[in-house]
Amino acid sequence: MPSVSIIQHAQGAPGLRTLGLGPNLKPQKALRKLQFLMNNYAFWAKDRNINQLKTMLKNSSIITSVWIDDKMIGFGRAHSDKVFRAILWDVIVSNHMQGKGIGKLIVESLTKSKDIKNVEKVYLMTTNCKEFYSQIGFNISSNQTLLFLKR
């Protein structure tokens, strides 16, 4: 496998969000690459526009991106109160890199971050990847119900 770069961005990902920085702090049009990753590999994240992505990043606590050379091949983000709860969002790996440990790298990067590593519970939601998350230590909850308000 080619050399993989994993970036743990600062809170709000200002370099990615405002300058499009990728590995080695080089301009990579990273925001457009994130949009491409979401549009092509995450059915729930299709059609998010650049302004929405900037707002999403600005308001995320922990952000990780994964690169091979100048290609973004993975992404994930999280929110945390740093004590009791954290939630992972938008864990995405390009199809051609799935099954190579990239998803696990993203989840570990997020859950081992200083803002999450000591929280009581880490939550996530998934539609198609229950087995993957179970293999890396997450448990399916049978005593909680997911509720949502669609706007």
Contact map, one row per residue, 1 for C-alpha under 8 A:
1110000000000000000000000000000000000000000000000000000000000000000000000000000000000000000000000000000000000000000000000000000000000000000000000000000
1111000000000000000000000000000000000000000000000000000000000000000100000000000000000000000000000000000000000000000000000000000000000000000000000000000
1111100000000000000000000000000000000000000000000000000000000000000110000000000000000000000000000000000000000000000000000000000000000000000000000000000
0111110000000000000000000000000000000000000000000000000000000000011110000000000000000000000000000000000000000000000000000000000000000000000000000000000
0011111000000000000000100000000000000000000000000000000000000000011110000000000000000000000000000000000000000000000000000000000000000000000000000000000
0001111100000000000000000000000000000000000000000000000000000001111000000000000000000000000000000000000000000000000000000000000000000000000000000000000
0000111110000000000000100000000000000000000000000000000000000001110000000000000000000000000000000000000000000000000000000000000000000000000000000000000
0000011111000000000000000000000000000000000000000000000000000111100000000000000000000000000000000000000000001000000000000000000000000000000000000000000
0000001111111011000000000000000000000000000000000000000000000111100000000000000000000000000000000000000000000000000000000000000000000000000000000000000
0000000111111100000000000000000000000000000000000000000000000110000000000000000000000000000000000000000000000000000000000000000000000000000000000000000
0000000011111100000000000000000000000000000000000000000001011110000000000000000000000000000000000000000000000000000000000000000000000000000000000000000
0000000011111100100000000000000000000000000000000000000011111110000000000000000000000000000000000000000000000000000000000000000000000000000000000000000
0000000011111111100000000000000000000000000000000000000011000010000000000000000000000000000000000000000000000000000000000000000000000000000000000000000
0000000001111111111000000000000000000000000000000000000001000000000000000000000000000000000000000000000000000000000000000000000000000000000000000000000
0000000010001111111110001000000000000000000000000000000000000000000000000000000000000000000000000000000000000000000000000000000000000000000000000000000
0000000010001111111111000000011000000000000000000000000000000000000000000000000000000000000000000000000000000000000000000000000000000000000000000000000
0000000000011111111110000000011000000000000000000000110011000000000000000000000000000000000000000000000000000000000000000000000000000000000000000000000
0000000000000111111100000000000000000000000000000000010000000000000000000000000000000000000000000000000000000000000000000000000000000000000000000000000
0000000000000111111110000010100000000000000000000000000000000000000000000000000000000000000000000000000000000000000000000000000000000000000000000000000
0000000000000011111111000011111000000000000000000000000000000000000000000000000000000000000000000000000000000000000000000000000000000000000000000000000
0000000000000011101111101111110000000000000000000000000000000000000000000000000000000000000000000000000000000000000000000000000000000000000000000000000
0000000000000001000111111111110000000000000000000000000000000000001001000000000000000000000000000000000000000000000000000000000000000000000000000000000
0000101000000000000011111100000000000000000000000000000000000000001011000000000000000000000000000000000000000000000000000000000000000000000000000000000
0000000000000000000001111100000000000000000000000000000000000000000000000000000000000000000000000000000000000000000000000000000000000000000000000000000
0000000000000010000011111110000000000000000000000000000000000000000000000000000000000000000000000000000000000000000000000000000000000000000000000000000
0000000000000000000011111111000000000000000000000000000000000000000000000000000000000000000000000000000000000000000000000000000000000000000000000000000
0000000000000000001111001111110000000000000000000000000000000000000000000000000000000000000000000000000000000000000000000000000000000000000000000000000
0000000000000000000111000111110000000000000000000000000000000000000001000000000000000000000000000000000000000000000000000000000000000000000000000000000
0000000000000000001111000011111110000000000000000000000000000000000000000000000000000000000000000000000000000000000000000000000000000000000000000000000
0000000000000001100111000011111111000000000000000000000000000000000000010000000000000000000000000000000000000000000000000000000000000000000000000000000
0000000000000001100100000000111111100000000000000100110000000000000000000000000000000000000000000000000000000000000000000000000000000000000000000000000
0000000000000000000000000000111111110000000000000100000000000000000000000000000000000000000000000000000000000000000000000000000000000000000000000000000
0000000000000000000000000000111111111000000000000000000000000000000000110000000000000000000000000000000000000000000000000000000000000000000000000000000
0000000000000000000000000000011111111100000000000000000000000000000000010010000000000000000000000000000000000000000000000000000000000000000000000000000
0000000000000000000000000000001111111110000000011100100000000000000000000000000000000000000000000000000000000000000000000000000000000000000000000000000
0000000000000000000000000000000111111111000000000000000000000000000000000000000000000000000000000000000000000000000000000000000000000000000000000000000
0000000000000000000000000000000011111111110000000000000000000000000000011100000000000000000111000000000000000000000000000000000000000000000000000000000
0000000000000000000000000000000001111111111011010000000000000000000000000000000000000000000100000000000000000000000000000000000000000000000000000000000
0000000000000000000000000000000000111111111011110000000000000000000000000000000000000000000000000000000000000000000000000000000000000000000000000000000
0000000000000000000000000000000000011111111001000000000000000000000000000000000000000000000001000000000000000000000000000000000000000000000000000000000
0000000000000000000000000000000000001111111000000000000000000000000000000000000000000000000111100000000000000000000000000000000000000000000000000000000
0000000000000000000000000000000000001111111111000000000000000000000000000000000000000000000100000000000000000000000000000000000000000000000000000000000
0000000000000000000000000000000000000111111111000000000000000000000000000000000000000000000000000000000000000000000000000000000000000000000000000000000
0000000000000000000000000000000000000000011111000000000000000000000000000000000000000000000000000000000000000000000000000000000000000000000000000000000
0000000000000000000000000000000000000110011111110000000000000000000000000000000000000000010000000000000000000000000000000000000000000000000000000000000
0000000000000000000000000000000000000111011111110000000000000000000000000000000000000000000000000000000000000000000000000000000000000000000000000000000
0000000000000000000000000000000000000010000011111000000000000000000000000000000000000000000000000000000000000000000000000000000000000000000000000000000
0000000000000000000000000000000000100110000011111101100000000000000000000000000000000000000000000000000000000000000000000000000000000000000000000000000
0000000000000000000000000000000000100000000000111111100000000000000000000000000000000000000000000000000000000000000000000000000000000000000000000000000
0000000000000000000000000000001100100000000000011111110000000000000000000000000000000000000000000000000000000000000000000000000000000000000000000000000
0000000000000000000000000000000000000000000000001111111000000000000000000000000000000000000000000000000000000000000000000000000000000000000000000000000
0000000000000000000000000000000000000000000000011111111100000000000000000000000000000000000000000000000000000000000000000000000000000000000000000000000
0000000000000000100000000000001000100000000000011111111110000000000000000000000000000000000000000000000000000000000000000000000000000000000000000000000
0000000000000000110000000000001000000000000000000111111111000000000000000000000000000000000000000000000000000000000000000000000000000000000000000000000
0000000000000000000000000000000000000000000000000011111111100000000000000000000000000000000000000000000000000000000000000000000000000000000000000000000
0000000000000000000000000000000000000000000000000001111111110000000000000000000000000000000000000000000000000000000000000000000000000000000000000000000
0000000000011000100000000000000000000000000000000000111111110010000000000000000000000000000000000000000000000000000000000000000000000000000000000000000
0000000000111100100000000000000000000000000000000000011111110000000000000000000000000000000000000000000000000000000000000000000000000000000000000000000
0000000000010000000000000000000000000000000000000000001111111000000000000000000000000000000000000000000000000000000000000000000000000000000000000000000
0000000000110000000000000000000000000000000000000000000111111110000000000000111000000000000000000000000000000000000000000000000000000000000000000000000
0000000000110000000000000000000000000000000000000000000000111110000000000000111100000000000000000000000000000000001000000000000000000000000000000000000
0000000111110000000000000000000000000000000000000000000000011111000000000000111000000000000000000000000000000100101000000000000000000000000000000000000
0000000111111000000000000000000000000000000000000000000010011111100000000011110000000000000000000000000000000100000000000000000000000000000000000000000
0000011110000000000000000000000000000000000000000000000000000111110000000011100000000000000000000000000001001100000000000000000000000000000000000000000
0000011110000000000000000000000000000000000000000000000000000011111000011111000000000000000000000000000001000000000000000000000000000000000000000000000
0001111000000000000000000000000000000000000000000000000000000001111100011110000000000000000000000000010001000000000000000000000000000000000000000000000
0001110000000000000001100000000000000000000000000000000000000000111111111100000000000000000000000000000000000000000000000000000000000000000000000000000
0111100000000000000000000000000000000000000000000000000000000000011111111000000000000000000000000000000000000000000000000000000000000000000000000000000
0011100000000000000000100000000000000000000000000000000000000000001111100000000000000000000000000000000000000000000000000000000000000000000000000000000
0000000000000000000001100001000000000000000000000000000000000000001111110000000000000000000000000000000000000000000000000000000000000000000000000000000
0000000000000000000000000000000010000000000000000000000000000000001111111000000000000000000000000000000000000000000000000000000000000000000000000000000
0000000000000000000000000000010011001000000000000000000000000000111101111110000000000000000000000000000000000000000000000000000000000000000000000000000
0000000000000000000000000000000000001000000000000000000000000000111100111110000000000000000011001000000000000000000000000000000000000000000000000000000
0000000000000000000000000000000000001000000000000000000000000000111000011111000000000000001111000000011001000000000000000000000000000000000000000000000
0000000000000000000000000000000001000000000000000000000000000011110000011111100000000000011110000000000001000000000000000000000000000000000000000000000
0000000000000000000000000000000000000000000000000000000000000011100000000111110000000001111100000000000001100100000000000000000000000000000000000000000
0000000000000000000000000000000000000000000000000000000000011111000000000011111000000001111000000000000000000100000000000000000000000000000000000000000
0000000000000000000000000000000000000000000000000000000000011110000000000001111100000111100000000000000000000100000000000000000000000000000000000000000
0000000000000000000000000000000000000000000000000000000000011100000000000000111110000111000000000000000000000000000000000000000000000000000000000000000
0000000000000000000000000000000000000000000000000000000000001000000000000000011111101110000000000000000000000000001100000000000000000000000000000000000
0000000000000000000000000000000000000000000000000000000000000000000000000000001111111100000000000000000000000000001000000000000000000000000000000000000
0000000000000000000000000000000000000000000000000000000000000000000000000000000111111100000000000000000000000000001101100000000000000000000000000000000
0000000000000000000000000000000000000000000000000000000000000000000000000000000111111000000000000000000000000000000101110000000000000000000000000000000
0000000000000000000000000000000000000000000000000000000000000000000000000000000011111100000000000000000000000000000000111000000000000000000000000000000
0000000000000000000000000000000000000000000000000000000000000000000000000000000111111110000000000000000000000000000000111110000000000000000000000000000
0000000000000000000000000000000000000000000000000000000000000000000000000000011111011111000000000000000000000000000100101110000000000000000000000000000
0000000000000000000000000000000000000000000000000000000000000000000000000000011100001111100000000000000000000000000000000111000000000000000000000000000
0000000000000000000000000000000000000000000000000000000000000000000000000001111000000111111000000000000000000100000000000111100000000000000000000000000
0000000000000000000000000000000000000000000000000000000000000000000000000001110000000011111000000000000000000000000000000001100000000000000000000000000
0000000000000000000000000000000000000000000010000000000000000000000000000011100000000001111100000000000000000000000000000000000000000000000000000000000
0000000000000000000000000000000000000000000000000000000000000000000000000111100000000001111110000000001001100000000000000000000000000000000000000000000
0000000000000000000000000000000000001100110000000000000000000000000000000111000000000000011111000000001000000000000000000000000000000000000000000000000
0000000000000000000000000000000000001000100000000000000000000000000000001110000000000000001111101100011000000000000000000000000000000000000000000000000
0000000000000000000000000000000000001001100000000000000000000000000000001100000000000000000111111100000000000000000000000000000000000000000000000000000
0000000000000000000000000000000000000000100000000000000000000000000000000000000000000000000011111100000000000000000000000000000000000000000000000000000
0000000000000000000000000000000000000000000000000000000000000000000000000000000000000000000001111100000000000000000000000000000000000000000000000000000
0000000000000000000000000000000000000000000000000000000000000000000000001000000000000000000011111111010000000000000000000000000000000000000000000000000
0000000000000000000000000000000000000000000000000000000000000000000000000000000000000000000011111111111000000000000000000000000000000000000000000000000
0000000000000000000000000000000000000000000000000000000000000000000000000000000000000000000000001111110000000000000000000000000000000000000000000000000
0000000000000000000000000000000000000000000000000000000000000000000000000000000000000000000000001111110000000000000000000000000000000000000000000000000
0000000000000000000000000000000000000000000000000000000000000000000000000000000000000000000000000111111110000000000000000000000000000000000000000000000
0000000000000000000000000000000000000000000000000000000000000000010000000100000000000000000010001111111111000000000000000000000000000000000000000000000
0000000000000000000000000000000000000000000000000000000000000000000000000100000000000000001110000100111111100000000000000000000000000000000000000000000
0000000000000000000000000000000000000000000000000000000000000000000000000000000000000000000000000000111111110000000000000000000000000001000000000000000
0000000000000000000000000000000000000000000000000000000000000000000000000000000000000000000000000000111111111000000000000000000000000000000000000000000
0000000000000000000000000000000000000000000000000000000000000001110000000111000000000000001000000000011111111100000000000000000000000000000000000000000
0000000000000000000000000000000000000000000000000000000000000000000000000001000000000000001000000000001111111110000000000000000000000000000000000000000
0000000000000000000000000000000000000000000000000000000000000000000000000000000000000000000000000000000111111111000000000000000000000000000000000000000
0000000100000000000000000000000000000000000000000000000000000001000000000000000000000000000000000000000011111111100000000000000000000000000000000000000
0000000000000000000000000000000000000000000000000000000000000111000000000001110000000001000000000000000001111111100100000000000000000000000000000000000
0000000000000000000000000000000000000000000000000000000000000000000000000000000000000000000000000000000000111111100110000100000000000000000000000000000
0000000000000000000000000000000000000000000000000000000000000000000000000000000000000000000000000000000000011111110110000000000000000000000000000000000
0000000000000000000000000000000000000000000000000000000000000100000000000000000000000000000000000000000000001111111110000000000000000000000000000000000
0000000000000000000000000000000000000000000000000000000000000000000000000000000000000000000000000000000000000001111111000000000000000000000000000000000
0000000000000000000000000000000000000000000000000000000000001100000000000000000111000000000000000000000000000000111111100000000000000000000000000000000
0000000000000000000000000000000000000000000000000000000000000000000000000000000101100100000000000000000000000111111111100100000000000000000000000000000
0000000000000000000000000000000000000000000000000000000000000000000000000000000000000000000000000000000000000011111111100000000000000000000000000000000
0000000000000000000000000000000000000000000000000000000000000000000000000000000001100000000000000000000000000000011111110000000000000000000000000000000
0000000000000000000000000000000000000000000000000000000000000000000000000000000001111100000000000000000000000000001111111100000000000000000000000000000
0000000000000000000000000000000000000000000000000000000000000000000000000000000000111000000000000000000000000000000001111100000000000000000000000000000
0000000000000000000000000000000000000000000000000000000000000000000000000000000000011100000000000000000000000000000000111110000000000000000000000000000
0000000000000000000000000000000000000000000000000000000000000000000000000000000000001111000000000000000000000010000100111111000000000000000000000000000
0000000000000000000000000000000000000000000000000000000000000000000000000000000000001111000000000000000000000000000000001111100000000000000000000000000
0000000000000000000000000000000000000000000000000000000000000000000000000000000000000011100000000000000000000000000000000111110000000000000000000000000
0000000000000000000000000000000000000000000000000000000000000000000000000000000000000001100000000000000000000000000000000011111000000000000000000000000
0000000000000000000000000000000000000000000000000000000000000000000000000000000000000000000000000000000000000000000000000001111111000000000000000000000
0000000000000000000000000000000000000000000000000000000000000000000000000000000000000000000000000000000000000000000000000000111111000000000000000000000
0000000000000000000000000000000000000000000000000000000000000000000000000000000000000000000000000000000000000000000000000000011111000000000000000000000
0000000000000000000000000000000000000000000000000000000000000000000000000000000000000000000000000000000000000000000000000000011111111000000000000000000
0000000000000000000000000000000000000000000000000000000000000000000000000000000000000000000000000000000000000000000000000000011111111100000100000000000
0000000000000000000000000000000000000000000000000000000000000000000000000000000000000000000000000000000000000000000000000000000011111110000000000000000
0000000000000000000000000000000000000000000000000000000000000000000000000000000000000000000000000000000000000000000000000000000011111111000000000000000
0000000000000000000000000000000000000000000000000000000000000000000000000000000000000000000000000000000000000000000000000000000011111111111000000000000
0000000000000000000000000000000000000000000000000000000000000000000000000000000000000000000000000000000000000000000000000000000001111111111100000000000
0000000000000000000000000000000000000000000000000000000000000000000000000000000000000000000000000000000000000000000000000000000000111111110000000000000
0000000000000000000000000000000000000000000000000000000000000000000000000000000000000000000000000000000100000000000000000000000000011111110000000000000
0000000000000000000000000000000000000000000000000000000000000000000000000000000000000000000000000000000000000000000000000000000000001111111000000000000
0000000000000000000000000000000000000000000000000000000000000000000000000000000000000000000000000000000000000000000000000000000000001111111100000000000
0000000000000000000000000000000000000000000000000000000000000000000000000000000000000000000000000000000000000000000000000000000000001100111110000000000
0000000000000000000000000000000000000000000000000000000000000000000000000000000000000000000000000000000000000000000000000000000001000100011111000000000
0000000000000000000000000000000000000000000000000000000000000000000000000000000000000000000000000000000000000000000000000000000000000000001111110000000
0000000000000000000000000000000000000000000000000000000000000000000000000000000000000000000000000000000000000000000000000000000000000000000111111000000
0000000000000000000000000000000000000000000000000000000000000000000000000000000000000000000000000000000000000000000000000000000000000000000011111000000
0000000000000000000000000000000000000000000000000000000000000000000000000000000000000000000000000000000000000000000000000000000000000000000011111100000
0000000000000000000000000000000000000000000000000000000000000000000000000000000000000000000000000000000000000000000000000000000000000000000001111110000
0000000000000000000000000000000000000000000000000000000000000000000000000000000000000000000000000000000000000000000000000000000000000000000000011111000
0000000000000000000000000000000000000000000000000000000000000000000000000000000000000000000000000000000000000000000000000000000000000000000000001111100
0000000000000000000000000000000000000000000000000000000000000000000000000000000000000000000000000000000000000000000000000000000000000000000000000111110
0000000000000000000000000000000000000000000000000000000000000000000000000000000000000000000000000000000000000000000000000000000000000000000000000011111
0000000000000000000000000000000000000000000000000000000000000000000000000000000000000000000000000000000000000000000000000000000000000000000000000001111
0000000000000000000000000000000000000000000000000000000000000000000000000000000000000000000000000000000000000000000000000000000000000000000000000000111
